[in-house]
């Protein structure tokens, strides 16, 4: 939005909105594409993470000191 505002020379977003409209088809398409990307990401394997406590326990088990 900020780039469009600068390119169009508008001083505020309200004046820009008077000239720019999002078509319902565009909104629908963008929503569907975002939803599809979200679904794809949910299908990807999740990397296992460890808590800080697990990390500290691992470091202690390895004989390292944490300062």
C-alpha positions in Angstrom: 0.0 0.0 0.0 2.8 2.4 0.9 4.5 1.8 -2.5 1.2 2.5 -4.4 0.7 5.6 -2.3 4.1 6.9 -3.3 3.8 5.9 -6.9 0.3 7.6 -7.2 1.4 10.7 -5.3 -1.3 10.4 -2.7 -0.7 12.1 0.6 -2.8 9.7 2.6 -4.3 6.3 2.3 -7.9 7.6 2.4 -7.4 9.7 -0.8 -5.8 6.7 -2.4 -8.7 4.4 -1.5 -11.0 6.8 -3.4 -9.3 5.8 -6.7 -8.2 2.2 -6.1 -10.7 -0.6 -5.7 -10.1 -4.3 -5.3 -12.3 -6.3 -7.6 -14.3 -9.1 -5.9 -12.7 -11.6 -8.3 -9.2 -10.5 -7.3 -10.0 -10.8 -3.6 -11.5 -14.2 -4.1 -8.5 -15.4 -6.1 -5.9 -14.0 -3.6 -7.8 -15.7 -0.8 -7.9 -19.0 -2.5 -4.2 -18.9 -3.4 -3.3 -18.0 0.2 -5.5 -20.8 1.5 -3.8 -23.3 -0.9 -0.4 -22.2 0.2 -1.4 -22.6 3.9 -2.7 -26.2 3.1 0.6 -27.0 1.4 2.6 -25.8 4.4 0.5 -27.9 6.7 1.4 -31.0 4.6 5.2 -30.4 5.0 7.0 -32.3 7.7 7.4 -30.3 10.9 10.9 -29.9 12.2 11.3 -31.2 15.8 12.3 -28.5 18.3 13.6 -28.8 21.8 12.9 -26.8 24.9 15.5 -24.8 26.6 15.5 -27.4 29.4 16.2 -30.2 26.9 19.0 -28.1 25.4 20.6 -27.5 28.8 20.3 -31.2 29.7 22.0 -32.2 26.4 24.8 -29.7 27.0 25.3 -31.0 30.6 25.3 -34.6 29.3 28.0 -33.7 26.8 30.1 -32.2 29.7 29.8 -28.7 28.5 29.2 -25.7 30.8 26.7 -23.0 30.0 27.6 -19.5 31.1 
